[in-house]
Each structure stands twice: as C-alpha cells, then as structure tokens.
Amino acid sequence: MFQLNSKAKHALFCALGPNEFNRIFSCDSAKEIMLVHEYELFMMHDNENASEMFTHFTTIINSLKNLDKSHPNQERVRKILRCLPKTWTPKLTVIEEAKNLTTLPLEQLLDSLMTHETTMKNHECVHTKKKKTIALRASKEESESDEDGDMTLIISQFKKFLKSQKGEKAFKK
C-alpha cells in the first residue's frame, strides 16, 4: 500500500503546477491530495441548488476531517461565499455587511442562501408567466416566425403579388 501511495503521489505531483504543488506538498496520501485539490477548486455548479452544493461541500470537509485535515468554521463560511456564482453577488454583499463571518454558523449561512434561492426562483416564475402571456398575445400576428412559417409567408405574399399583377393586366386591356 505504501508503494502504491508513493507512486500515486508522485504522479499527482508531476501533474500539478507549482502553485497547486505548494498547497498539497504536505499531504501524506494520494487521497488527501485529491481531496485538498477538490476543496481548493470547489465551486457551485450552474445546475446545483444551494442545498446540493452544501451537501457536496460537507462531503469534502468530512472526508478531509477523516484524514486529520480540518478547517475552522470561519474558513468554511468564507469558502462557501467565494464559491457562489456572480448572480449571488448582491446577497453575498448583504451577508458580509450584516453578519459577523467569524461567528456565523455554517447552517445559518445555508438557511440564508436557501431563502434567497427560493426568492430568486419565485421572482423568475413571476417574470416567466408575464412573458408567456405577452408571447401568447403576439403569437397571433407572428405565428409564422419559424423557418417553415417564413417560407409559407413569403410564398403567400408572392402569390398575392402575382394576383395583383394579373389584375393590373386585366385593367390595361
């Protein structure tokens, strides 16, 4: 096991850049290197909600804790705040200004983020419903906006043009 761990560590050391190497050099095992690397690069994905992101983060933290790598609560709170997408910037600003990040429990941060997420989703639903009703009103006039519809519209206008040309010829005779 020791030899396999050494080979895995060596492969990881060779694969990482100098900045990452300095962060993981003191790790004892390849698993610890991978977990530290995962912790360092942790970000909330676009398809994740706050609860899923928190579960993923907690899994990494617990795995590191099992390897005697623990992070204080303050560092975890700051890490969560840094990993959120740019759309959360206004909420992050409010949290940073209103709360003491050194004493803020991670669970309270999660509650705040989940509340904000629910508010954002409700706000999106209201705007989506308004857009749909506007689209339905406009759809009667613009029902042929797809490619087949465009072609149909051009053909019908061309037929009208030809009929009008025939009518003009009849009046000229």
Secondary structure as UniProt FT lines:
FT   HELIX           2..15
FT   HELIX           18..24
FT   TURN            25..26
FT   HELIX           30..40
FT   TURN            46..47
FT   HELIX           50..66
FT   TURN            67..68
FT   HELIX           73..83
FT   HELIX           86..88
FT   HELIX           89..98
FT   TURN            101..103
FT   HELIX           106..139
FT   TURN            140..141
FT   TURN            143..144
FT   HELIX           147..172
//
